[in-house]
Amino acid sequence: FIEPGKGAIAPEPDWLMRDDTPANWAWRPVWRPAYADCEIDVSGDLAGADIQRWLVFADEAGLCDQVAARLGAAGHEVIVVRAGDSFVRVADKSYVLSPERGRDGYDALIADLTARDMVPDRILHGWLATTRDGFRPGSSSFHRNLEQGVFSLLSLAQAMGDEGWTHDIHLTALTSGAVQVADERLTHPEKAALAGPVRVIGREFANVSVATLDLDLPQAKGRGAPDLTRHLHAVLEEILAPPQTLEAALRGDKRFEMRWRPLPLEAPHTGAARIRPGATVLITGGLGGIGLTLARRLAETVGARVALLSRGGVPNRGE
């Protein structure tokens, strides 16, 4: 008999490593269908999942509340954080903090959890999973998404680092309308800024792994709440899978994972061919070394009319 083989996936190339060949410097994101690596039937009682302590940043749509309820019923310890006007411990396992106040609330939260010996094993950040464009008076949906997205994750990571958390932690960040898998409309492009801390935190802190799941949440109509059952199951499968650093998206009944693939660059002398001859080109920072180099190349290759914009003064004409 032939012994059964073991499936193997070729390791992803480390696209942040140095490469001295310019033609190899470009990469492109590719979304491919893939199931979550979860062996638990999340439509049941979650039996078989390792018991963890969870820190859940609950969204306003109630999706994370449903997740927390399922986890709690299965014996997990769940600590819930909601966005509000100031930091306060509402109950033994319930907090409110103000995202627009910056680091203060996150520092207070992490310090209080440490002092009470309630440091989490898993973090679920759901503030960017939205079903309506809500924001406080005097603000906007744009600023709300930045405060509760990229700045929230950044402040949280900094607070954990300053407090000296060194145990293994896996963080899953939920978004909606933040990534474009195919040709669907990108409803909240500012949410994509979350990819900054998501891709850096795990490299800054060796004990932290980060994953994201972008959901195709329906928009609420009036005061009614949409049915999020399908998304509840998808989130449970995602967070109960073994910790991995990945970016995933749910579209209908399909889950996709993003991978990076090489994109060979064209030869340098053909790069300007995409700009039509005689085109007008505005270069910001145009009086710096890079700006002037690009301006000279565009003028020589396609006869571009170049406008240079700089924050400094205009140099003497002789220069």
C-alpha positions as CSV (number, residue, x, y, z in Angstrom):
1,F,0.0,0.0,0.0
2,I,1.0,3.6,-0.6
3,E,1.1,5.6,2.6
4,P,-1.3,8.6,2.4
5,G,0.5,11.8,1.8
6,K,0.2,15.0,3.6
7,G,-1.1,18.1,1.9
8,A,1.4,21.0,1.8
9,I,1.1,24.6,0.8
10,A,4.2,26.4,-0.5
11,P,5.1,29.1,2.0
12,E,4.2,32.6,0.9
13,P,7.2,34.7,-0.1
14,D,8.2,37.4,2.3
15,W,7.4,40.4,0.2
16,L,9.0,42.8,2.7
17,M,12.5,41.3,2.2
18,R,15.1,43.3,0.4
19,D,15.5,42.6,-3.3
20,D,18.1,44.5,-5.4
21,T,16.3,43.8,-8.7
22,P,13.8,46.6,-9.4
23,A,11.8,44.4,-11.7
24,N,10.9,42.3,-8.7
25,W,9.7,45.1,-6.5
26,A,6.0,45.1,-7.4
27,W,3.3,42.9,-5.8
28,R,-0.4,42.7,-6.2
29,P,-3.2,41.5,-3.9
30,V,-5.1,38.5,-5.1
31,W,-8.3,37.3,-3.4
32,R,-8.9,33.5,-3.5
33,P,-11.8,31.4,-2.2
34,A,-10.9,29.7,1.1
35,Y,-12.8,28.2,4.0
36,A,-12.0,29.3,7.5
37,D,-9.7,26.8,9.3
38,C,-12.4,26.0,11.9
39,E,-13.2,22.4,12.9
40,I,-16.2,23.4,15.1
41,D,-19.8,23.4,13.9
42,V,-20.6,27.0,15.0
43,S,-24.3,26.4,14.5
44,G,-24.3,24.2,17.5
45,D,-23.0,24.7,21.1
46,L,-19.4,25.5,20.2
47,A,-18.3,22.3,22.0
48,G,-14.6,21.5,21.5
49,A,-13.4,25.1,21.4
50,D,-10.5,25.9,23.9
51,I,-11.8,28.1,26.7
52,Q,-10.3,31.6,26.4
53,R,-10.7,35.0,27.9
54,W,-12.0,37.5,25.3
55,L,-11.8,41.3,25.0
56,V,-14.6,42.3,22.7
57,F,-15.0,45.9,21.3
58,A,-18.7,45.6,20.5
59,D,-20.2,47.2,17.4
60,E,-23.4,49.3,17.5
61,A,-25.2,46.8,15.2
62,G,-25.2,44.1,17.8
63,L,-23.1,41.5,15.9
64,C,-20.4,41.3,18.6
65,D,-23.0,41.1,21.3
66,Q,-24.3,38.0,19.6
67,V,-20.8,36.6,19.4
68,A,-20.2,37.4,23.0
69,A,-23.4,35.7,24.1
70,R,-22.4,32.5,22.2
71,L,-18.9,32.5,23.7
72,G,-20.3,33.1,27.2
73,A,-22.8,30.3,26.8
74,A,-19.9,28.0,25.9
75,G,-18.0,28.8,29.0
76,H,-15.6,31.5,27.7
77,E,-14.9,34.6,29.8
78,V,-16.0,37.7,27.8
79,I,-15.1,41.4,28.6
80,V,-17.0,43.9,26.5
81,V,-15.9,47.4,25.6
82,R,-18.2,50.0,24.0
83,A,-17.6,53.4,22.5
84,G,-18.8,56.3,24.6
85,D,-17.9,59.7,26.0
86,S,-15.3,58.8,28.6
87,F,-13.6,55.8,30.2
88,V,-15.6,54.0,32.9
89,R,-15.9,50.5,34.2
90,V,-19.6,49.9,34.0
91,A,-19.6,46.5,35.5
92,D,-17.2,43.7,36.4
93,K,-16.7,42.8,32.7
94,S,-18.1,45.8,30.9
95,Y,-16.3,49.0,30.0
96,V,-16.9,52.2,28.1
97,L,-14.2,54.4,26.5
98,S,-14.0,57.4,24.3
99,P,-12.3,56.7,20.9
100,E,-12.0,60.5,20.1
101,R,-10.0,61.1,23.2
102,G,-7.1,59.1,21.9
103,R,-4.8,57.0,24.0
104,D,-6.2,57.9,27.4
105,G,-9.1,55.5,27.4
106,Y,-7.0,52.6,26.0
107,D,-4.3,53.1,28.6
108,A,-6.8,53.1,31.4
109,L,-8.5,50.0,30.0
110,I,-5.3,48.0,29.7
111,A,-4.0,49.1,33.1
112,D,-7.3,48.1,34.8
113,L,-7.4,44.7,33.1
114,T,-3.8,44.1,34.2
115,A,-4.4,45.2,37.8
116,R,-7.4,42.9,38.0
117,D,-5.6,40.0,36.5
118,M,-8.0,39.9,33.6
119,V,-5.6,40.0,30.7
120,P,-7.3,38.6,27.5
121,D,-6.1,35.7,25.3
122,R,-8.1,36.9,22.3
123,I,-9.3,40.3,21.2
124,L,-12.3,40.9,18.8
125,H,-12.4,44.4,17.5
126,G,-15.7,45.1,15.8
127,W,-16.1,48.9,15.8
128,L,-15.8,49.1,12.0
129,A,-18.6,46.5,11.4
130,T,-21.4,49.0,10.7
131,T,-24.9,48.8,9.4
132,R,-25.6,52.5,9.4
133,D,-23.6,55.8,9.2
134,G,-23.9,57.0,12.8
135,F,-21.6,59.6,14.3
136,R,-21.7,62.1,17.2
137,P,-22.9,65.7,16.7
138,G,-20.2,67.9,15.1
139,S,-18.3,65.0,13.6
140,S,-18.8,62.9,10.4
141,S,-18.9,59.3,9.3
142,F,-15.4,59.7,7.9
143,H,-13.9,60.9,11.2
144,R,-15.9,58.3,13.2
145,N,-14.4,55.5,11.1
146,L,-10.9,56.8,11.5
147,E,-11.3,57.2,15.3
148,Q,-12.8,53.8,15.8
149,G,-10.7,52.1,13.2
150,V,-7.0,52.9,12.5
151,F,-6.5,55.1,15.5
152,S,-8.3,52.7,17.9
153,L,-6.2,49.7,16.8
154,L,-3.0,51.9,17.0
155,S,-3.8,53.1,20.5
156,L,-4.7,49.6,21.7
157,A,-1.5,48.2,20.5
158,Q,0.6,51.0,22.0
159,A,-1.2,50.6,25.3
160,M,-0.6,46.9,25.4
161,G,3.1,47.4,24.6
162,D,3.5,50.0,27.2
163,E,1.9,47.8,29.8
164,G,4.3,45.1,29.0
165,W,2.0,42.4,27.8
166,T,4.2,39.6,26.5
167,H,1.9,36.6,26.4
168,D,0.4,35.3,23.1
169,I,-2.6,37.3,21.9
170,H,-4.6,36.9,18.7
171,L,-6.6,40.0,17.5
172,T,-9.3,39.8,14.9
173,A,-10.6,43.1,13.5
174,L,-14.0,43.2,11.8
175,T,-14.8,45.7,9.1
176,S,-17.6,46.2,6.5
177,G,-17.1,47.9,3.1
178,A,-13.3,48.3,3.7
179,V,-11.9,46.1,0.9
180,Q,-12.8,45.4,-2.7
181,V,-12.7,41.8,-3.6
182,A,-14.0,42.0,-7.1
183,D,-15.8,45.0,-8.7
184,E,-18.2,45.8,-5.8
185,R,-18.5,49.4,-4.6
186,L,-16.1,50.4,-1.9
187,T,-18.6,52.0,0.5
188,H,-16.1,53.2,3.2
189,P,-12.6,53.6,1.7
190,E,-11.4,55.3,4.9
191,K,-11.9,52.1,6.7
192,A,-9.1,50.6,4.6
193,A,-6.6,52.6,6.7
194,L,-7.0,49.9,9.3
195,A,-4.7,47.8,7.1
196,G,-1.8,49.9,8.3
197,P,-1.7,48.8,12.0
198,V,-3.1,45.3,11.0
199,R,0.0,44.6,8.9
200,V,2.5,46.2,11.3
201,I,1.4,45.2,14.8
202,G,2.5,41.6,14.4
203,R,5.9,42.7,13.2
204,E,6.3,45.1,16.1
205,F,5.1,42.7,18.8
206,A,6.2,39.1,18.3
207,N,3.5,37.9,20.7
208,V,0.6,39.3,18.8
209,S,-1.0,38.0,15.6
210,V,-3.6,39.9,13.8
211,A,-6.4,38.9,11.3
212,T,-9.1,40.8,9.6
213,L,-12.5,39.9,8.3
214,D,-14.4,42.3,6.0
215,L,-18.2,41.6,6.1
216,D,-20.9,42.4,3.5
217,L,-23.3,43.7,6.2
218,P,-26.7,44.8,5.1
219,Q,-27.6,48.4,5.8
220,A,-30.3,49.0,8.4
221,K,-33.5,50.6,7.3
222,G,-35.2,53.0,9.8
223,R,-34.9,51.8,13.3
224,G,-35.0,48.1,12.5
225,A,-32.0,45.9,12.9
226,P,-31.0,43.6,9.9
227,D,-30.6,39.9,10.3
228,L,-27.0,39.1,11.0
229,T,-27.2,35.3,11.5
230,R,-25.1,34.4,8.5
231,H,-22.4,36.9,9.6
232,L,-22.5,35.6,13.1
233,H,-21.6,32.1,12.0
234,A,-18.8,33.5,9.7
235,V,-17.3,35.5,12.6
236,L,-17.5,32.6,15.0
237,E,-15.7,30.4,12.4
238,E,-13.1,33.0,12.0
239,I,-12.3,33.6,15.6
240,L,-12.4,30.0,16.7
241,A,-10.0,28.9,14.0
242,P,-6.3,28.5,15.1
243,P,-4.6,32.0,15.2
244,Q,-3.2,33.1,11.9
245,T,-2.1,36.3,10.4
246,L,-4.4,36.8,7.4
247,E,-6.9,39.1,5.7
248,A,-10.2,37.7,4.8
249,A,-13.5,38.9,3.4
250,L,-17.1,37.5,3.3
251,R,-19.1,38.0,0.1
252,G,-22.5,36.3,0.1
253,D,-21.8,32.6,1.1
254,K,-18.2,32.8,0.0
255,R,-15.2,33.6,2.1
256,F,-12.0,34.9,0.4
257,E,-8.4,35.3,1.7
258,M,-6.0,37.8,0.3
259,R,-2.6,36.7,-0.9
260,W,0.3,38.7,-2.5
261,R,1.6,37.7,-5.9
262,P,4.6,39.0,-7.8
263,L,3.9,41.6,-10.5
264,P,6.9,42.0,-12.8
265,L,7.6,45.7,-13.5
266,E,8.1,47.1,-17.0
267,A,11.5,48.3,-18.1
268,P,12.2,51.8,-16.7
269,H,12.2,53.5,-20.1
270,T,8.7,52.3,-20.9
271,G,7.1,53.5,-17.6
272,A,6.1,56.9,-18.9
273,A,4.3,55.5,-21.9
274,R,1.0,55.4,-20.0
275,I,1.0,59.2,-19.9
276,R,-0.2,60.7,-23.1
277,P,2.2,63.0,-25.0
278,G,1.9,66.6,-24.0
279,A,-0.1,65.8,-20.8
280,T,-0.1,68.2,-17.9
281,V,1.3,66.7,-14.8
282,L,1.2,68.2,-11.2
283,I,4.0,66.9,-8.9
284,T,3.6,67.7,-5.3
285,G,6.9,68.0,-3.5
286,G,8.2,68.8,-7.0
287,L,11.3,70.8,-5.9
288,G,12.8,67.9,-4.1
289,G,15.3,65.5,-5.6
290,I,12.7,62.8,-6.4
291,G,10.2,65.4,-7.8
292,L,12.7,67.0,-10.1
293,T,14.0,63.7,-11.3
294,L,10.5,62.6,-12.2
295,A,9.8,66.0,-13.8
296,R,12.9,65.7,-16.0
297,R,12.0,62.2,-17.1
298,L,8.4,63.1,-18.0
299,A,9.6,66.2,-19.9
300,E,12.1,64.1,-21.9
301,T,10.0,61.0,-22.6
302,V,6.5,62.4,-23.3
303,G,7.0,66.1,-23.6
304,A,4.8,66.6,-20.5
305,R,3.9,70.1,-19.3
306,V,5.0,69.9,-15.6
307,A,3.7,71.9,-12.7
308,L,5.8,71.7,-9.5
309,L,4.2,72.3,-6.1
310,S,6.3,72.8,-3.0
311,R,5.7,73.9,0.6
312,G,9.0,75.9,0.5
313,G,9.9,79.0,-1.4
314,V,10.5,79.1,-5.1
315,P,14.3,78.9,-5.8
316,N,16.1,81.5,-7.8
317,R,15.5,81.3,-11.6
318,G,19.2,80.5,-12.1
319,E,18.9,77.4,-10.0
